[in-house]
Amino acid sequence: MGFPRPDPRSQKRPPLQVHPDLQESRGSRWILPIYVVEELQGAKQYYIYKERCVFCDIIRQEADSGIRVVAENEDFMTLAPYAPRFPFETWILPKRHESAFENSSSHMFENLAKALKLLLMKADRVLDNPPYNLVIHSSPVQDPNNEHYHWHIEFMPKLTKTAGFEWGTGFYINPTPPEEAAKFLREAGVEEPVPAGVR
């Protein structure tokens, strides 16, 4: 059995297969993706200037205003970032400072699962089950414990296409203000499924 091949005389394309996919890019001692380097350097420069973590400051500011907060639980805040690249881009951040994902406690992972499940249910409701990417941002293996970086998850639904302007400039055009996206997600009514055997 081979792959479906389009007929060159036809405009029809083979159906897309939707599948979960995991790709890890933690980097090595010598090679890190440029966007990771820029995020780490920016966080370090902010820490040098302010003597505190930029992500901890984001959490404090968003908690105070509440306008871009989608949801929160004991350990995590889910929010629409101030300058998202994509419509409905959403971040899940631990409320307590932790630089590396793998250093979190099992209790935190339980609450992360709840926060992630709630976000995905709300996104399914509001955006009609969109394809999406989830990206875990964590400190590199050679620097797992530091005060300047804060691990987090970025949720990016695929609602628009990256085009020439974005590829050419590195700037993104986002037609949805984060305040509107957060409001839609925050107000989305979702029902918690009843565990099997509980009635």
C-alpha positions, 0 to 999 in steps of 0.5 A: 500500500502506497501513499495516495498520489494526486492525478496531475490532470486533476485539481483534487488533492488526497485527503489530509491525515490529521495526527498528533505529532511530538517534536522536541527542540530543547537544544544542545550545549552548542545549538539552540534555535534563534527564537529560543536564544532571543527569548532567553536573552530578552528574559536575562536582560530584563532580569539584569535591569529589573532584578526580577523575572519578566514572566513573573511580572506578566503574571502579576500585571495580568492578574491585576487587570484581568482583561487578558486572563482566560482562566486560572487554578491554584498553580497556573494562569492561562492568558492571551499575551499582550502582543500575540503573533496569531489569533487566539494565541494563549499561554499557560504559565506557572504562577510560581517561578520555575525555570525548567518544565521538568523540575515541576512537582507532580501536583503542579503537573496535575493542575497543568493537565486541568488548565490545558484540558480547560483551554482546549475545551474552550478553544474547541467550543469557540473556534470549532475544533481548530488544528493547533500547536502546543509548544513548551518553552523551558530553560535549556538543559545546561541552565535548568535552574535560574531566576531570569527564565520562566517555563510556559506553554504556548497554544497557537491555533492555526486560524490564519496563514503565515504569508509573504509579509510575515516571512519577509519581515518577521512581523505578524499580522493578527486581526484579533485583539488579545482582549477579545480573544481572552473574553471569548475563551473566558466566557465559553461555557464548557461542561466537565465530563463525568468520570466513568462510574460516577452518577 
